[in-house]
Amino acid sequence: MKERDTNEVIKELREFEDLFFKSFRLSPLSITIIRIRDGLLIEVNKAFERITGYSREEAIGHTTFELGLWVDLKEREHVVQILLSEGSLRDEETHFFTKDRKRIVCQYSAEIIEMGNEPCALAMIIDITERKRAEEALLRANAYNRSLIEVSLDPLVTIGPDGKITDVNAATEAVTGYMRDQLIGTDFSDYFTDPEKARAGYEQGFRDGKVFDYALDLRHRDGQVKSVLYNAAVYRDEVGQVIGVFAAARDVTERKLAEEQLKRYSERLEDLVEERTRQLRDAERLAAIGETAVMIGHDLRDPLQVIVNTTYLARLKVDSLIQPEETYSTKQELFKDLITIEEQSDYMNKIVSDLQDYSRPLSPEMMDVALLPFVKKILSSQKKPVDIEVQMEIEGGLTWKIDITMMTRVLTNLISNAIQAMPQGGKLTIASTRTEGEVVLTIKDTGVGISPEIMPKLFEPLFTTKAKGMGFGLVVAKRLLEAQGGNLNINSEADKGTVVLIRMPYGENLNI
């Protein structure tokens, strides 16, 4: 019974030994048995022959030193030390020469075994040369791609399907104010002034596969905002599954500001062109008016003067006649008719004067004139209704530098306007103040005032709200004042009256 058991054990051992050696020989992995003491190769398999190029006969009985397998003997010493101290090692990266002296990279695993009372290594080697080359190529490609990403001046971001940032470049760090490790894992939309719009943008990228020129405003952590245009496209894994969106932002802040400025300039240019066109039209019209004024002045001035003179002489003659009492009424009626002719002649003469003053070159003859008597003289020539109160507040001894003829025309016109603005009566105040280097004369009435709609048109030629007149009065007054180095301003409020301000150079003291 014992003899049969022993035989069975021997048989089983032989079967196990046969199975081991068949597995040893047929394994796709290089397997060797090496005496640790001197590196003698005791056994090798077919995979060893294929990987190293040495046949079994060439290898067995020779040491690894004789075959020159180790590229670096320090690696062998390191492997031996680990085996002797720990009894095994796993997946140690080592380097070997093949028979034709090609370098290969291997993954080395080994266990200590005893053979003939000698410590040996049952070693398994996997040739990972191609894998290492692929890994190195991938690393180089990744480094190249990374360098392309980092060298970009535009912020670049990769976004996962959940909207979380998976990677960024240095430009993104700069534009957001956050470091790469702070950005990765956060929501892409959190860095924009309109998170909902940002979220809709990357969702569109996942849905449509791409996004072009998607406008967003990106906020730096310090609050500064930049306008950007995002372009994005999905990227896929090796089986074609979409795994994220690659987005690039172009900073268009300066371009946007330039476009807005250009738009403002364009609008301003259109306004200027429109204004200039209007001015040219007005100039053409006013040139025609000027030519007409010259003809009117030349053709009407002489007959008007004849009418005025004849009317004056007729009044003198009528006044000197001794008439019976019954003809007194007829005489009065004739007086009224002559006065009407005189008034209308004055009005016609004013129209001619306005036209000529507007169109002719102005060459003022400036002189120092006492203000108070000058204004009183003009005021005395005006026909003032009894229901209008006149108040003078002019400092005695105050002088201004004016052209007497021009200023007479100006004040006559402006005081006449003030009186006409108070058809129901009121108060006319003429006052003066002196500032540094100039005299300000104020003509204030409590009349009907001027509506806001009319104010911008006051100094437009041919514009008037009166039933009579050609609309040259204020235009001529302003032109005459500016020719003398002064200026005219009008402030008015409907139903509350008007204030006219005349500013003129201050004259020398006349000792009057």
C-alpha positions as CSV (number, residue, x, y, z in Angstrom):
1,M,0.0,0.0,0.0
2,K,2.8,2.4,0.9
3,E,4.7,1.3,-2.2
4,R,1.7,2.2,-4.3
5,D,1.3,5.5,-2.6
6,T,5.0,6.4,-3.2
7,N,4.7,5.5,-6.8
8,E,1.7,7.6,-7.2
9,V,3.4,10.5,-5.6
10,I,6.4,10.1,-7.9
11,K,4.1,9.9,-10.8
12,E,2.3,13.0,-9.8
13,L,5.6,14.8,-9.3
14,R,6.8,13.8,-12.7
15,E,3.5,14.9,-14.2
16,F,3.8,18.2,-12.3
17,E,7.4,18.6,-13.4
18,D,6.4,17.9,-17.0
19,L,3.5,20.4,-16.8
20,F,5.9,23.0,-15.3
21,F,8.5,22.7,-18.0
22,K,5.9,22.7,-20.7
23,S,4.4,25.9,-19.2
24,F,8.0,27.2,-18.8
25,R,8.8,26.5,-22.4
26,L,5.6,27.7,-23.9
27,S,5.0,30.9,-21.9
28,P,4.8,34.1,-24.0
29,L,6.8,35.8,-21.3
30,S,10.6,35.4,-21.2
31,I,11.4,33.1,-18.2
32,T,14.9,32.2,-17.1
33,I,16.5,30.4,-14.2
34,I,19.8,32.1,-13.2
35,R,22.3,31.4,-10.5
36,I,22.6,34.5,-8.5
37,R,26.2,34.0,-7.5
38,D,27.7,34.4,-11.0
39,G,24.7,35.0,-13.3
40,L,24.9,31.6,-14.9
41,L,21.9,30.8,-17.1
42,I,20.6,27.4,-16.0
43,E,17.4,27.4,-18.1
44,V,15.6,29.7,-20.6
45,N,12.4,29.4,-22.6
46,K,11.3,30.1,-26.2
47,A,10.2,33.7,-25.3
48,F,13.8,34.4,-24.1
49,E,15.2,33.2,-27.4
50,R,12.7,35.4,-29.3
51,I,13.3,38.5,-27.2
52,T,17.2,38.3,-26.9
53,G,18.0,36.6,-30.2
54,Y,20.1,34.0,-28.3
55,S,19.2,30.3,-28.8
56,R,18.8,28.0,-25.8
57,E,22.1,26.3,-26.6
58,E,23.9,29.7,-26.8
59,A,22.5,30.8,-23.5
60,I,22.5,27.8,-21.1
61,G,25.9,27.3,-19.4
62,H,26.9,30.9,-20.0
63,T,26.7,33.9,-17.7
64,T,24.8,37.1,-18.4
65,F,28.2,38.8,-18.3
66,E,29.5,36.6,-21.0
67,L,26.5,37.3,-23.2
68,G,26.6,41.0,-22.3
69,L,22.9,41.1,-21.5
70,W,22.9,43.9,-19.0
71,V,23.2,47.4,-20.4
72,D,24.1,48.8,-16.9
73,L,25.7,46.4,-14.4
74,K,24.5,48.7,-11.6
75,E,21.0,47.6,-12.5
76,R,22.0,44.0,-12.0
77,E,23.5,44.8,-8.6
78,H,20.4,46.6,-7.6
79,V,18.2,43.6,-8.6
80,V,20.4,41.1,-6.8
81,Q,20.4,43.2,-3.6
82,I,16.5,43.3,-3.6
83,L,16.3,39.6,-4.2
84,L,18.7,38.7,-1.5
85,S,17.2,41.0,1.0
86,E,13.5,40.6,0.2
87,G,13.3,37.3,-1.7
88,S,11.5,38.7,-4.7
89,L,10.9,41.8,-6.7
90,R,8.1,42.9,-9.0
91,D,8.0,45.0,-12.2
92,E,11.4,46.5,-12.0
93,E,12.3,48.5,-15.1
94,T,15.6,47.2,-16.5
95,H,17.6,47.5,-19.8
96,F,19.2,44.7,-21.8
97,F,21.1,44.2,-25.0
98,T,19.9,41.7,-27.6
99,K,22.3,39.4,-29.5
100,D,22.5,42.1,-32.3
101,R,23.2,44.7,-29.7
102,K,19.9,46.4,-29.8
103,R,18.7,48.0,-26.5
104,I,15.4,46.8,-25.1
105,V,13.5,48.0,-22.1
106,C,12.0,45.2,-19.9
107,Q,9.8,44.8,-16.9
108,Y,11.7,42.4,-14.6
109,S,10.1,40.2,-11.9
110,A,11.8,37.4,-10.0
111,E,11.6,35.0,-7.0
112,I,14.5,33.3,-5.1
113,I,14.5,29.5,-5.6
114,E,17.0,26.8,-4.4
115,M,18.7,24.6,-7.0
116,G,21.5,22.2,-5.9
117,N,21.8,24.2,-2.7
118,E,22.5,27.3,-4.7
119,P,20.2,30.4,-4.6
120,C,18.9,31.1,-8.0
121,A,16.4,33.5,-9.5
122,L,13.3,32.4,-11.4
123,A,13.0,35.6,-13.5
124,M,10.3,36.7,-15.8
125,I,10.9,39.5,-18.3
126,I,8.4,41.4,-20.4
127,D,9.7,43.4,-23.3
128,I,8.1,46.9,-22.9
129,T,10.3,48.7,-25.5
130,E,7.5,49.5,-27.9
131,R,5.2,50.5,-25.0
132,K,7.9,52.8,-23.6
133,R,8.4,54.3,-27.1
134,A,4.6,54.8,-27.4
135,E,4.5,56.4,-23.9
136,E,7.5,58.6,-24.7
137,A,5.9,59.6,-28.0
138,L,2.7,60.3,-26.2
139,L,4.6,62.4,-23.6
140,R,6.3,64.3,-26.3
141,A,3.0,64.8,-28.1
142,N,1.4,66.0,-24.8
143,A,4.3,68.3,-24.1
144,Y,4.1,69.7,-27.7
145,N,0.4,70.1,-27.4
146,R,0.8,71.7,-23.9
147,S,3.4,74.1,-25.3
148,L,1.0,75.0,-28.1
149,I,-1.7,75.6,-25.5
150,E,0.5,77.6,-23.2
151,V,2.1,79.7,-25.9
152,S,-1.4,80.9,-27.0
153,L,-2.2,84.5,-26.0
154,D,-5.9,83.6,-25.9
155,P,-7.5,81.9,-22.8
156,L,-8.0,78.2,-23.6
157,V,-10.3,76.0,-21.5
158,T,-11.5,72.4,-21.6
159,I,-14.9,71.8,-20.1
160,G,-16.5,68.5,-19.1
161,P,-20.1,67.5,-19.9
162,D,-21.1,68.7,-16.4
163,G,-19.8,72.2,-17.1
164,K,-16.8,71.8,-14.9
165,I,-13.4,73.1,-16.0
166,T,-10.9,70.2,-16.7
167,D,-7.9,72.2,-17.9
168,V,-6.8,75.8,-18.6
169,N,-3.7,77.6,-19.9
170,A,-1.7,80.4,-18.4
171,A,-3.6,83.0,-20.4
172,T,-6.8,81.8,-18.6
173,E,-5.0,82.3,-15.3
174,A,-4.1,85.8,-16.2
175,V,-7.5,86.8,-17.4
176,T,-9.4,85.4,-14.4
177,G,-6.8,86.0,-11.7
178,Y,-7.0,82.4,-10.5
179,M,-4.4,79.7,-10.7
180,R,-4.8,76.5,-12.7
181,D,-5.5,74.3,-9.7
182,Q,-8.1,76.8,-8.4
183,L,-9.9,76.7,-11.7
184,I,-9.9,73.0,-12.4
185,G,-13.1,71.4,-11.1
186,T,-15.1,74.7,-10.8
187,D,-18.1,75.7,-12.9
188,F,-17.1,77.4,-16.2
189,S,-20.1,79.8,-16.0
190,D,-19.0,81.2,-12.6
191,Y,-16.4,83.5,-14.2
192,F,-18.8,85.6,-16.3
193,T,-21.0,88.5,-15.6
194,D,-23.9,86.5,-17.1
195,P,-23.6,82.9,-15.9
196,E,-26.8,81.8,-17.6
197,K,-25.6,83.0,-21.0
198,A,-22.2,81.3,-20.4
199,R,-23.9,78.0,-19.5
200,A,-26.1,78.2,-22.6
201,G,-22.9,78.7,-24.6
202,Y,-21.1,75.5,-23.6
203,E,-24.4,73.6,-23.7
204,Q,-24.8,74.7,-27.3
205,G,-21.2,73.5,-28.0
206,F,-22.2,70.0,-26.7
207,R,-25.4,70.0,-28.6
208,D,-24.2,71.4,-32.0
209,G,-20.6,70.2,-31.8
210,K,-19.3,73.8,-32.1
211,V,-19.8,77.5,-31.2
212,F,-18.6,80.5,-33.1
213,D,-18.0,84.0,-31.8
214,Y,-20.1,83.6,-28.7
215,A,-20.1,87.0,-27.0
216,L,-19.5,87.0,-23.2
217,D,-18.2,89.4,-20.6
218,L,-15.5,87.7,-18.4
219,R,-14.9,89.0,-14.9
220,H,-11.4,89.0,-13.3
221,R,-11.3,88.3,-9.6
222,D,-10.5,92.0,-8.9
223,G,-13.8,93.0,-10.6
224,Q,-12.3,94.1,-14.0
225,V,-14.5,93.0,-16.9
226,K,-13.3,92.1,-20.4
227,S,-15.4,91.5,-23.5
228,V,-14.5,88.2,-25.2
229,L,-15.7,86.1,-28.1
230,Y,-15.7,82.4,-27.4
231,N,-15.2,79.7,-30.1
232,A,-15.6,76.1,-29.1
233,A,-15.7,72.5,-30.4
234,V,-16.2,69.1,-28.8
235,Y,-13.4,66.6,-28.5
236,R,-13.8,62.8,-28.3
237,D,-12.1,59.7,-26.9
238,E,-10.6,56.8,-28.9
239,V,-14.1,55.3,-29.6
240,G,-15.6,58.6,-30.7
241,Q,-17.5,59.4,-27.5
242,V,-17.7,63.2,-26.8
243,I,-15.9,63.8,-23.5
244,G,-15.6,67.6,-23.4
245,V,-15.6,71.0,-25.1
246,F,-12.4,72.8,-26.0
247,A,-13.0,76.6,-25.9
248,A,-10.9,79.5,-26.9
249,A,-11.6,83.1,-26.0
250,R,-10.5,86.1,-27.9
251,D,-10.3,89.4,-25.9
252,V,-12.2,92.0,-27.9
253,T,-12.4,94.7,-25.3
254,E,-10.2,97.1,-27.2
255,R,-11.9,96.3,-30.4
256,K,-15.3,96.8,-28.9
257,L,-14.3,100.1,-27.4
258,A,-12.9,101.1,-30.8
259,E,-16.1,100.1,-32.5
260,E,-18.1,102.1,-30.0
261,Q,-15.9,105.1,-30.5
262,L,-16.0,104.6,-34.3
263,K,-19.8,104.5,-34.0
264,R,-19.8,107.7,-32.0
265,Y,-17.4,109.3,-34.5
266,S,-19.6,108.1,-37.3
267,E,-22.8,109.5,-35.7
268,R,-20.9,112.7,-35.0
269,L,-19.7,112.9,-38.6
270,E,-23.2,112.3,-39.8
271,D,-24.4,115.2,-37.6
272,L,-21.6,117.4,-38.8
273,V,-22.3,116.5,-42.4
274,E,-26.0,117.2,-41.8
275,E,-25.1,120.5,-40.1
276,R,-22.7,121.5,-42.7
277,T,-25.2,120.7,-45.5
278,R,-27.7,122.8,-43.7
279,Q,-25.2,125.6,-43.3
280,L,-24.3,125.4,-47.0
281,R,-28.0,125.5,-47.9
282,D,-28.4,128.5,-45.6
283,A,-25.3,130.1,-47.0
284,E,-26.6,129.7,-50.5
285,R,-30.0,131.1,-49.4
286,L,-28.4,133.9,-47.5
287,A,-26.1,134.7,-50.3
288,A,-29.1,135.2,-52.5
289,I,-30.7,137.3,-49.7
290,G,-27.5,139.3,-49.6
291,E,-27.6,140.0,-53.3
292,T,-31.3,140.8,-53.0
293,A,-30.6,143.1,-50.1
294,V,-28.0,145.0,-52.1
295,M,-30.6,145.5,-54.9
296,I,-33.4,146.4,-52.5
297,G,-31.2,148.8,-50.6
298,H,-30.1,150.4,-53.9
299,D,-33.6,150.6,-55.5
300,L,-35.7,151.4,-52.4
301,R,-33.5,153.6,-50.2
302,D,-33.7,156.7,-52.5
303,P,-37.5,156.7,-53.1
304,L,-38.0,155.9,-49.4
305,Q,-36.0,158.9,-48.4
306,V,-38.0,161.0,-50.8
307,I,-41.2,159.8,-49.3
308,V,-39.9,160.5,-45.7
309,N,-38.8,164.0,-46.7
310,T,-41.9,164.8,-48.6
311,T,-44.1,163.6,-45.7
312,Y,-42.2,165.8,-43.3
313,L,-42.6,168.8,-45.5
314,A,-46.3,168.1,-46.1
315,R,-46.8,168.0,-42.3
316,L,-45.2,171.3,-41.9
317,K,-47.3,172.8,-44.7
318,V,-50.5,171.4,-43.3
319,D,-49.7,172.6,-39.8
320,S,-49.0,176.2,-41.1
321,L,-52.3,176.5,-42.9
322,I,-55.0,178.7,-41.4
323,Q,-58.2,176.8,-41.9
324,P,-61.7,177.5,-40.9
325,E,-63.1,175.7,-38.0
326,E,-65.2,173.4,-40.2
327,T,-62.1,172.1,-41.9
328,Y,-60.3,171.3,-38.7
329,S,-61.4,167.7,-38.7
330,T,-60.2,167.3,-42.3
331,K,-56.8,168.7,-41.2
332,Q,-56.6,166.2,-38.4
333,E,-57.4,163.3,-40.7
334,L,-54.7,164.5,-43.1
335,F,-52.2,164.6,-40.2
336,K,-53.1,161.0,-39.3
337,D,-52.6,159.9,-42.9
338,L,-49.2,161.5,-43.1
339,I,-48.2,160.0,-39.8
340,T,-49.2,156.5,-41.1
341,I,-47.2,157.1,-44.3
342,E,-44.2,158.2,-42.1
343,E,-44.5,155.1,-39.8
344,Q,-44.7,152.7,-42.8
345,S,-41.8,154.4,-44.4
346,D,-39.8,154.0,-41.2
347,Y,-40.7,150.3,-41.1
348,M,-39.7,149.8,-44.7
349,N,-36.5,151.6,-44.0
350,K,-35.8,149.3,-41.1
351,I,-36.3,146.3,-43.4
352,V,-33.8,147.7,-45.8
353,S,-31.3,148.5,-43.0
354,D,-31.6,145.0,-41.5
355,L,-31.0,143.3,-44.9
356,Q,-28.0,145.5,-45.6
357,D,-26.6,145.1,-42.1
358,Y,-26.9,141.4,-42.4
359,S,-25.2,141.1,-45.8
360,R,-22.6,143.9,-45.9
361,P,-19.1,143.7,-44.4
362,L,-18.9,145.3,-41.0
363,S,-16.1,147.7,-40.1
364,P,-16.9,149.2,-36.7
365,E,-15.4,152.5,-35.5
366,M,-14.9,151.8,-31.9
367,M,-14.8,154.6,-29.3
368,D,-15.4,155.1,-25.6
369,V,-19.0,156.2,-24.9
370,A,-20.8,157.1,-21.6
371,L,-23.4,154.4,-21.0
372,L,-26.1,156.2,-19.1
373,P,-26.8,159.1,-21.5
374,F,-26.4,156.9,-24.5
375,V,-29.2,154.5,-23.3
376,K,-31.4,157.4,-22.2
377,K,-31.2,159.0,-25.7
378,I,-32.2,155.7,-27.3
379,L,-35.0,155.1,-24.8
380,S,-36.4,158.6,-25.4
381,S,-36.7,157.9,-29.1
382,Q,-38.9,154.9,-28.4
383,K,-42.7,155.1,-28.3
384,K,-43.7,153.6,-25.0
385,P,-47.3,152.8,-23.9
386,V,-48.4,154.5,-20.7
387,D,-49.0,151.1,-19.1
388,I,-45.3,150.2,-19.3
389,E,-43.1,151.2,-16.4
390,V,-39.4,151.9,-17.2
391,Q,-36.7,151.5,-14.5
392,M,-33.1,152.5,-15.1
393,E,-30.4,151.0,-12.9
394,I,-27.2,152.2,-14.7
395,E,-24.2,153.4,-12.8
396,G,-23.3,157.0,-13.6
397,G,-19.9,157.5,-15.2
398,L,-19.8,154.0,-16.6
399,T,-18.4,153.8,-20.1
400,W,-18.1,151.1,-22.8
401,K,-16.2,150.8,-26.0
402,I,-18.7,150.7,-29.0
403,D,-19.5,151.7,-32.5
404,I,-22.2,154.4,-31.9
405,T,-24.2,153.7,-35.1
406,M,-24.1,149.9,-34.7
407,M,-25.0,150.0,-31.0
408,T,-27.8,152.4,-31.6
409,R,-29.3,149.9,-34.1
410,V,-28.8,147.1,-31.5
411,L,-30.4,148.8,-28.5
412,T,-33.2,150.2,-30.6
413,N,-34.1,146.8,-31.8
414,L,-33.8,145.0,-28.4
415,I,-35.8,147.7,-26.5
416,S,-38.4,147.7,-29.2
417,N,-38.8,143.9,-28.8
418,A,-39.1,144.2,-25.1
419,I,-41.9,146.8,-25.4
420,Q,-43.7,144.7,-28.0
421,A,-43.5,141.7,-25.7
422,M,-45.7,143.5,-23.1
423,P,-49.0,144.2,-25.0
424,Q,-50.9,144.3,-21.7
425,G,-48.4,146.5,-20.0
426,G,-45.6,145.6,-17.6
427,K,-42.2,146.7,-16.4
428,L,-39.0,147.3,-18.5
429,T,-35.8,147.3,-16.5
430,I,-32.5,148.4,-18.0
431,A,-29.5,147.8,-15.7
432,S,-25.7,147.6,-15.9
433,T,-22.9,145.8,-14.0
434,R,-19.2,146.0,-14.5
435,T,-17.0,142.9,-14.4
436,E,-13.3,142.6,-15.1
437,G,-12.7,144.2,-18.5
438,E,-16.3,144.3,-19.6
439,V,-19.7,146.0,-19.1
440,V,-22.9,143.9,-18.9
441,L,-26.1,145.7,-19.9
442,T,-29.3,143.9,-19.0
443,I,-32.7,144.6,-20.7
444,K,-35.4,142.8,-18.7
445,D,-39.2,142.7,-19.5
446,T,-42.2,141.1,-17.8
447,G,-43.8,140.2,-21.0
448,V,-45.1,137.0,-22.7
449,G,-41.7,135.4,-22.8
450,I,-40.4,132.8,-25.3
451,S,-41.4,129.1,-25.4
452,P,-38.7,126.5,-25.1
453,E,-39.5,125.3,-28.7
454,I,-38.7,128.7,-30.1
455,M,-35.6,129.5,-28.1
456,P,-33.1,127.4,-30.3
457,K,-34.4,129.3,-33.4
458,L,-34.1,132.8,-32.2
459,F,-30.9,133.6,-34.2
460,E,-32.0,131.9,-37.4
461,P,-32.4,134.3,-40.4
462,L,-36.0,134.6,-41.7
463,F,-37.5,133.1,-38.5
464,T,-40.1,135.2,-36.8
465,T,-43.2,134.8,-34.7
466,K,-44.5,138.3,-35.5
467,A,-47.2,139.1,-38.0
468,K,-44.9,141.7,-39.5
469,G,-41.1,141.5,-40.1
470,M,-38.6,139.3,-41.9
471,G,-36.9,137.8,-38.9
472,F,-33.6,139.6,-39.2
473,G,-33.8,141.8,-36.0
474,L,-32.0,139.5,-33.5
475,V,-29.7,138.1,-36.2
476,V,-28.6,141.5,-37.1
477,A,-28.2,142.6,-33.4
478,K,-26.1,139.6,-32.7
479,R,-23.9,140.2,-35.8
480,L,-23.5,143.9,-35.0
481,L,-22.5,143.1,-31.3
482,E,-20.0,140.4,-32.3
483,A,-18.4,142.8,-34.9
484,Q,-17.8,145.2,-31.9
485,G,-16.2,142.4,-29.8
486,G,-19.3,141.8,-27.7
487,N,-21.8,139.0,-27.4
488,L,-25.6,138.6,-26.9
489,N,-27.4,136.1,-24.7
490,I,-31.1,135.7,-24.2
491,N,-32.8,133.9,-21.3
492,S,-36.6,133.6,-21.3
493,E,-39.5,131.7,-19.8
494,A,-43.0,131.6,-21.3
495,D,-45.4,133.9,-19.5
496,K,-42.7,135.2,-17.2
497,G,-40.6,137.5,-19.4
498,T,-37.3,137.8,-21.1
499,V,-33.8,138.9,-20.0
500,V,-31.3,140.1,-22.6
501,L,-27.6,140.3,-21.7
502,I,-25.2,142.4,-23.7
503,R,-21.5,142.1,-22.9
504,M,-19.1,144.7,-24.3
505,P,-15.6,145.8,-23.6
506,Y,-15.2,148.3,-20.8
507,G,-14.2,151.8,-22.0
508,E,-11.9,154.5,-20.6
509,N,-13.0,156.9,-17.9
510,L,-14.4,160.0,-19.6
511,N,-14.6,162.1,-16.5
512,I,-18.3,163.0,-17.0
